[in-house]
Amino acid sequence: MKYQGVVEGRPPTSLGKQLPYGEYFNVEVSSTIDITQYLERSSREHVYLLARLCPASGQKDSKVIAFGPFETRQRQQYDIYLVARHPESGIRYSDTFLAEFGAYDLKRDKRDVCIKFSAPGYPAAVQSEELRVPAEVFSRNANAE
């Protein structure tokens, strides 16, 4: 898996509900596995997305709120949406959610974001593959505003 680019964007409305977050980053990725074809051939219904700030030496692993992968018009290319910062004012979070997702701000944090697809029975070669998106691409987008 590798990233093609990062732009600001919003998740598709096909999620069925209005998401409360203010800003998102759309990470455009390509995959060596056709996820749609994989799901059709297997008994799996979903491929899950795991995103986190890549831990620096001695730092705690910090999850990033993410949605996707969403198919694009290009074969084996997908959009992933990362919430730019957490928590956001005006949103009520449960204690459990706050404990699972620590505070972060992708525009100001100096750590890369690590992304991985996961599903029970997902091919082992892909399950262990992790995409690393450099922190600079998020701050570069912030500076372009």
C-alpha positions as CSV (number, residue, x, y, z in Angstrom):
1,M,0.0,0.0,0.0
2,K,1.3,3.5,-0.7
3,Y,-0.2,7.0,-0.5
4,Q,-0.7,9.0,-3.6
5,G,-1.5,12.3,-2.0
6,V,-3.2,14.1,0.9
7,V,-5.8,16.9,0.5
8,E,-8.5,18.3,2.7
9,G,-11.9,16.8,2.0
10,R,-15.0,15.3,3.5
11,P,-16.1,11.6,3.7
12,P,-18.8,10.6,1.2
13,T,-22.5,11.0,2.3
14,S,-22.9,7.2,1.7
15,L,-22.0,6.8,5.4
16,G,-25.6,7.4,6.0
17,K,-25.2,10.0,8.7
18,Q,-23.7,13.5,9.0
19,L,-20.4,13.2,10.8
20,P,-19.8,15.9,13.5
21,Y,-16.2,16.6,12.8
22,G,-15.1,19.9,11.3
23,E,-12.0,19.1,9.3
24,Y,-10.8,15.9,7.5
25,F,-7.8,14.9,5.5
26,N,-8.4,12.7,2.5
27,V,-5.5,10.3,2.1
28,E,-5.5,8.8,-1.4
29,V,-3.9,5.4,-1.4
30,S,-3.2,2.6,-3.8
31,S,-3.2,-1.1,-2.8
32,T,-1.6,-4.2,-4.3
33,I,-4.9,-6.0,-3.3
34,D,-8.2,-5.3,-4.9
35,I,-10.3,-4.9,-1.8
36,T,-13.6,-5.1,-3.6
37,Q,-12.6,-8.3,-5.3
38,Y,-11.3,-9.7,-2.0
39,L,-14.6,-9.1,-0.3
40,E,-16.6,-10.6,-3.2
41,R,-14.5,-13.8,-3.1
42,S,-14.4,-14.2,0.7
43,S,-17.1,-14.5,3.2
44,R,-16.0,-11.2,4.7
45,E,-18.2,-8.1,4.7
46,H,-15.7,-5.4,5.7
47,V,-12.1,-4.4,5.6
48,Y,-11.3,-2.3,8.6
49,L,-9.0,0.7,8.7
50,L,-6.6,1.2,11.6
51,A,-4.9,4.6,11.8
52,R,-2.6,5.9,14.5
53,L,0.2,8.4,15.1
54,C,3.4,6.4,14.6
55,P,4.9,6.2,18.1
56,A,8.2,7.9,18.5
57,S,10.7,6.4,20.9
58,G,9.1,6.3,24.4
59,Q,5.8,7.7,23.3
60,K,2.4,6.1,23.8
61,D,0.5,4.8,20.7
62,S,-2.3,7.2,19.8
63,K,-5.2,6.3,17.6
64,V,-6.5,8.6,14.9
65,I,-10.2,8.7,14.0
66,A,-10.5,7.4,10.5
67,F,-13.1,6.4,7.9
68,G,-12.7,4.2,4.9
69,P,-11.4,2.7,2.7
70,F,-13.7,4.1,0.0
71,E,-13.4,3.0,-3.6
72,T,-12.4,5.6,-6.2
73,R,-12.9,5.5,-9.9
74,Q,-9.5,4.0,-10.3
75,R,-9.0,0.3,-9.8
76,Q,-7.2,-0.6,-6.5
77,Q,-7.2,3.1,-5.4
78,Y,-9.0,4.2,-2.2
79,D,-9.8,7.3,-0.2
80,I,-9.2,7.3,3.5
81,Y,-10.5,10.2,5.7
82,L,-8.7,11.2,8.8
83,V,-10.2,13.5,11.4
84,A,-7.8,16.5,11.5
85,R,-7.9,17.0,15.3
86,H,-9.5,15.4,18.4
87,P,-11.2,16.3,20.6
88,E,-13.2,19.1,19.0
89,S,-15.3,21.6,20.9
90,G,-19.0,21.3,20.6
91,I,-19.0,17.5,20.4
92,R,-20.0,15.3,23.3
93,Y,-17.7,12.2,23.7
94,S,-18.3,9.2,25.9
95,D,-15.6,8.5,28.5
96,T,-14.8,5.3,26.7
97,F,-14.3,7.1,23.4
98,L,-12.0,9.7,25.0
99,A,-10.0,6.9,26.7
100,E,-9.5,5.1,23.3
101,F,-8.7,8.2,21.2
102,G,-6.3,10.5,22.9
103,A,-5.9,14.2,21.9
104,Y,-4.1,15.0,18.6
105,D,-3.8,17.6,15.9
106,L,-2.5,16.3,12.6
107,K,-1.6,19.9,11.4
108,R,0.7,20.5,14.4
109,D,1.8,17.1,15.5
110,K,5.3,16.1,14.3
111,R,4.6,12.4,14.1
112,D,3.8,10.5,11.0
113,V,0.4,8.7,10.6
114,C,0.5,4.9,10.2
115,I,-2.4,3.2,8.4
116,K,-3.2,-0.4,8.0
117,F,-6.1,-2.4,6.6
118,S,-7.4,-5.3,8.7
119,A,-10.0,-8.0,8.5
120,P,-10.3,-11.5,9.9
121,G,-8.7,-13.7,7.3
122,Y,-7.3,-10.9,5.3
123,P,-4.2,-12.1,3.3
124,A,-1.2,-12.2,5.7
125,A,1.1,-10.3,3.3
126,V,-1.3,-7.3,3.3
127,Q,-2.3,-7.5,6.9
128,S,1.2,-6.9,8.1
129,E,1.8,-4.1,5.5
130,E,1.6,-0.6,7.0
131,L,1.5,2.7,5.2
132,R,3.4,5.6,6.7
133,V,2.2,9.1,5.8
134,P,4.8,11.8,6.7
135,A,3.7,14.5,9.2
136,E,4.9,17.2,6.8
137,V,2.0,16.5,4.3
138,F,-0.6,17.5,7.0
139,S,1.3,20.7,8.1
140,R,1.9,21.6,4.4
141,N,-1.9,21.5,3.8
142,A,-2.4,23.6,6.9
143,N,0.1,26.2,5.6
144,A,-1.7,26.4,2.2
145,E,-4.8,27.8,3.9
